[in-house]
């Protein structure tokens, strides 16, 4: 059975999402001269993965357990990113760093779930 290249490509591109998002958030939260408005950060529906999840992903993989399971940690990492940026913007670098470290665990969970989605959906 051949994999559908467009879907596989999309899933691979969103597979990198937790790590790219984590790196971006760390950069924003931990560099002292960086200021960003929290409203500039996307929620878990507006990011690249969220758009796939709410659209094509739901159509193709909506019935598999890992697909459903990823929603909570995905929403959580976006909320944590906003908290990290808020801490950074208020010059609380220790709190921002603590949140970032917690985000690493959530990001690892998301990456594992993405791998399971690929297997369970056979994509």
Backbone torsions as a table, in degrees:
resi	resn	phi	psi	omega
1	UNK	NA	131.0	-180.0
2	UNK	-88.3	145.5	174.8
3	UNK	-82.0	142.5	175.2
4	UNK	-74.2	112.8	-175.8
5	UNK	-55.3	-46.4	-178.1
6	UNK	-60.1	-43.8	-179.9
7	UNK	-69.1	-43.2	179.1
8	UNK	-60.9	-42.8	178.4
9	UNK	-60.9	-42.3	179.3
10	UNK	-65.1	-44.3	-178.7
11	UNK	-65.5	-38.6	176.7
12	UNK	-65.5	-37.5	-179.5
13	UNK	-69.7	-35.9	178.0
14	UNK	-78.8	-19.4	177.2
15	UNK	-60.7	-33.3	179.2
16	UNK	-78.9	-13.6	-175.0
17	UNK	-50.8	-50.1	-176.1
18	UNK	-59.0	-35.5	-176.7
19	UNK	-77.1	-39.8	176.5
20	UNK	-65.6	-41.6	178.5
21	UNK	-64.5	-41.6	179.4
22	UNK	-63.0	-44.4	179.7
23	UNK	-64.8	-42.2	178.4
24	UNK	-62.2	-44.3	-178.7
25	UNK	-65.1	-41.4	178.5
26	UNK	-61.5	-42.3	178.7
27	UNK	-60.6	-46.8	-179.2
28	UNK	-65.9	-45.1	-172.3
29	UNK	-76.4	-28.1	-170.3
30	UNK	-107.4	-7.7	176.9
31	UNK	-92.9	119.1	-170.5
32	UNK	-58.7	-33.4	-175.2
33	UNK	-90.3	2.1	-179.8
34	UNK	-89.2	126.1	175.6
35	UNK	-126.2	129.1	177.4
36	UNK	-134.3	145.9	175.5
37	UNK	-82.0	132.2	-178.6
38	UNK	-56.6	-33.1	-179.9
39	UNK	-63.8	-16.6	178.0
40	UNK	-78.4	-17.2	-179.9
41	UNK	-82.5	132.9	-179.7
42	UNK	-72.9	153.1	171.4
43	UNK	-84.7	-177.3	-173.4
44	UNK	-75.7	-0.8	173.7
45	UNK	-100.0	-25.8	-174.3
46	UNK	-93.1	-13.3	178.8
47	UNK	-76.1	171.4	-177.6
48	UNK	-57.9	-46.7	179.6
49	UNK	-66.8	-40.9	179.8
50	UNK	-60.0	-38.5	177.5
51	UNK	-65.9	-41.5	176.5
52	UNK	-65.3	-44.5	-177.7
53	UNK	-60.0	-47.0	-177.3
54	UNK	-74.8	-18.4	-177.3
55	UNK	-109.8	-103.2	-175.8
56	UNK	-59.7	-38.3	-179.8
57	UNK	-60.5	-43.6	179.4
58	UNK	-63.7	-39.1	179.6
59	UNK	-65.5	-42.4	-174.0
60	UNK	-87.8	-37.5	-170.7
61	UNK	-123.3	6.1	-172.6
62	UNK	-57.0	-21.6	-176.4
63	UNK	-91.1	-6.4	-176.2
64	UNK	-90.3	144.1	-175.6
65	UNK	-58.7	-40.3	-178.1
66	UNK	-65.7	-31.6	178.5
67	UNK	-64.0	-46.3	178.6
68	UNK	-65.9	-39.3	-175.9
69	UNK	-66.7	-24.9	-174.5
70	UNK	-77.0	-18.4	-175.2
71	UNK	-60.3	-45.9	-177.1
72	UNK	-64.7	-51.5	178.4
73	UNK	-66.1	-29.5	177.8
74	UNK	-65.6	-45.3	176.6
75	UNK	-63.5	-39.2	-177.8
76	UNK	-63.8	-41.4	-177.0
77	UNK	-67.5	-32.9	175.7
78	UNK	-67.5	-41.6	178.0
79	UNK	-64.2	-41.2	179.0
80	UNK	-64.4	-38.5	178.2
81	UNK	-61.8	-42.5	178.0
82	UNK	-64.1	-38.7	176.9
83	UNK	-64.6	-41.3	179.4
84	UNK	-63.8	-42.4	179.3
85	UNK	-67.3	-40.6	177.7
86	UNK	-61.3	-42.2	178.1
87	UNK	-63.3	-43.2	178.9
88	UNK	-63.8	-44.1	-179.7
89	UNK	-62.5	-26.4	178.0
90	UNK	-97.0	16.2	177.2
91	UNK	63.5	25.4	175.5
92	UNK	-98.0	74.3	-174.7
93	UNK	-66.1	-31.6	178.9
94	UNK	-65.0	-43.2	177.8
95	UNK	-65.7	-43.2	179.1
96	UNK	-59.5	-42.7	179.8
97	UNK	-66.0	-40.2	178.6
98	UNK	-62.8	-43.9	179.0
99	UNK	-63.9	-42.4	179.2
100	UNK	-59.0	-42.9	179.2
101	UNK	-63.6	-37.8	175.9
102	UNK	-65.6	-35.6	178.9
103	UNK	-63.0	-31.1	178.4
104	UNK	-59.7	-41.5	179.0
105	UNK	-65.9	-44.7	-179.9
106	UNK	-64.0	-40.1	178.9
107	UNK	-62.7	-39.8	176.7
108	UNK	-62.6	-39.4	176.9
109	UNK	-63.3	-43.4	178.7
110	UNK	-62.3	-43.5	179.6
111	UNK	-61.1	-42.3	178.0
112	UNK	-63.0	-42.6	178.9
113	UNK	-65.1	-37.5	176.9
114	UNK	-62.5	-40.6	176.6
115	UNK	-62.0	-41.6	179.0
116	UNK	-66.7	-37.4	176.8
117	UNK	-59.2	-45.2	179.4
118	UNK	-57.6	-41.4	-179.4
119	UNK	-71.6	-49.3	-176.1
120	UNK	-66.2	-32.1	179.3
121	UNK	-90.6	-7.1	-178.1
122	UNK	56.6	47.0	178.8
123	UNK	-118.4	NA	NA
